[in-house]
Amino acid sequence: MNTRKSATAADVDNRSRLLHAATDAFAEFGYEGASLRAIADTAGVSFQLIAYYFGSKEELWIATVDFLFERYLETGKGLGFTSSGNLAEQFHNHLRLLLTDMLQRPQLRKIWIQEYLADSPRYHNVIRPKIKLLYETLSLPYFTEVVRLRIVERFTAEEISVLWSSVVQNNVVYPYYVELALGVPAGSPKSVESQVDLAFAILTEKRDAATGEPAAVDVEARAMPPTAAASAPPPSETVVYAWKEREDGSEVARSKQLEIENLHLKQLVGNLSLEKKLLLERLAALEPARRGKRDD
């Protein structure tokens, strides 16, 4: 009986070792490039155990993807709101947790991006259904709740999902681009905080009840973290995740203000560029008519 228990524990340990090794191998080298022997060596188990526990390479890949999806679903399912607490701060904490979790475990998105670019049967038969499941059972219900609680007023749950997925995707696929844009190492606490604060500020911007347009925002207040800007302190049961506290000195506030003003300036320049383009196109369209009048 003791031997049986020992064997079962060994099986669980061996499978876990192989799954963790396969996670890194498939994420780094792709399905075709990953070596089963290298996976076994990394796991510190016999090569033959892959066939024993999983069968083929494809079955190991499927088990690895299942493992990664389950871990991500566990994180998402743990997100909830305490109605008596500070809802905005809880939402801010959730965004930070989701981004941090994906940065710490980026293999899932790396694998599905590889399969998407390869347009493989694995993408269509395995990844797509799982992304659909993730969206329908986790992302959409969560963001629907965010809208229902009026934490976000300007966007639909679907729009929030698209925006947030883009933030996460950039950090996993284009970390150097994020680093260039923010001027800090990608994946660092400061990088995460900057992006979470920006996404939070955009999503939670309120509408003016009379005009329906975005309400005027106090830039100094926007520069402050949600905790300081909230009208009432959160009760003790508010969901708060461990994180390095930010310094809220005047230099930080000024830096945040400059970032926001810079964003608004970029939006203004973009609008002016578009208006200039439309004006030039209109002048070009009117030119033949003007020439015809001069000829007459």
Rosetta blueprint (number, residue, H / E / L):
1 M L
2 N H
3 T H
4 R H
5 K H
6 S H
7 A H
8 T H
9 A H
10 A H
11 D H
12 V H
13 D H
14 N H
15 R H
16 S H
17 R H
18 L H
19 L H
20 H H
21 A H
22 A H
23 T H
24 D H
25 A H
26 F H
27 A H
28 E H
29 F H
30 G H
31 Y H
32 E H
33 G H
34 A L
35 S L
36 L H
37 R H
38 A H
39 I H
40 A H
41 D H
42 T H
43 A H
44 G L
45 V L
46 S L
47 F L
48 Q H
49 L H
50 I H
51 A H
52 Y H
53 Y H
54 F L
55 G L
56 S L
57 K H
58 E H
59 E H
60 L H
61 W H
62 I H
63 A H
64 T H
65 V H
66 D H
67 F H
68 L H
69 F H
70 E H
71 R H
72 Y H
73 L H
74 E H
75 T H
76 G H
77 K H
78 G L
79 L L
80 G L
81 F L
82 T L
83 S L
84 S L
85 G L
86 N L
87 L H
88 A H
89 E H
90 Q H
91 F H
92 H H
93 N H
94 H H
95 L H
96 R H
97 L H
98 L H
99 L H
100 T H
101 D H
102 M H
103 L H
104 Q H
105 R L
106 P L
107 Q H
108 L H
109 R H
110 K H
111 I H
112 W H
113 I H
114 Q H
115 E H
116 Y H
117 L H
118 A H
119 D L
120 S L
121 P H
122 R H
123 Y H
124 H H
125 N H
126 V H
127 I H
128 R H
129 P H
130 K H
131 I H
132 K H
133 L H
134 L H
135 Y H
136 E H
137 T H
138 L H
139 S H
140 L H
141 P H
142 Y H
143 F H
144 T H
145 E H
146 V H
147 V H
148 R H
149 L L
150 R L
151 I L
152 V L
153 E L
154 R L
155 F L
156 T L
157 A H
158 E H
159 E H
160 I H
161 S H
162 V H
163 L H
164 W H
165 S H
166 S H
167 V H
168 V H
169 Q H
170 N H
171 N H
172 V H
173 V H
174 Y L
175 P H
176 Y H
177 Y H
178 V H
179 E H
180 L H
181 A H
182 L H
183 G L
184 V L
185 P L
186 A L
187 G L
188 S L
189 P H
190 K H
191 S H
192 V H
193 E H
194 S H
195 Q H
196 V H
197 D H
198 L H
199 A H
200 F H
201 A H
202 I H
203 L H
204 T L
205 E L
206 K L
207 R E
208 D L
209 A L
210 A L
211 T L
212 G L
213 E L
214 P E
215 A L
216 A L
217 V L
218 D L
219 V H
220 E H
221 A H
222 R H
223 A H
224 M L
225 P L
226 P H
227 T H
228 A H
229 A H
230 A L
231 S L
232 A L
233 P L
234 P L
235 P L
236 S L
237 E L
238 T L
239 V L
240 V L
241 Y L
242 A L
243 W L
244 K L
245 E L
246 R L
247 E L
248 D L
249 G L
250 S H
251 E H
252 V H
253 A H
254 R H
255 S H
256 K H
257 Q H
258 L H
259 E H
260 I H
261 E H
262 N H
263 L H
264 H H
265 L H
266 K H
267 Q H
268 L H
269 V H
270 G H
271 N H
272 L H
273 S H
274 L H
275 E H
276 K H
277 K H
278 L H
279 L H
280 L H
281 E H
282 R H
283 L H
284 A H
285 A H
286 L H
287 E H
288 P H
289 A H
290 R H
291 R H
292 G H
293 K H
294 R H
295 D H
296 D L
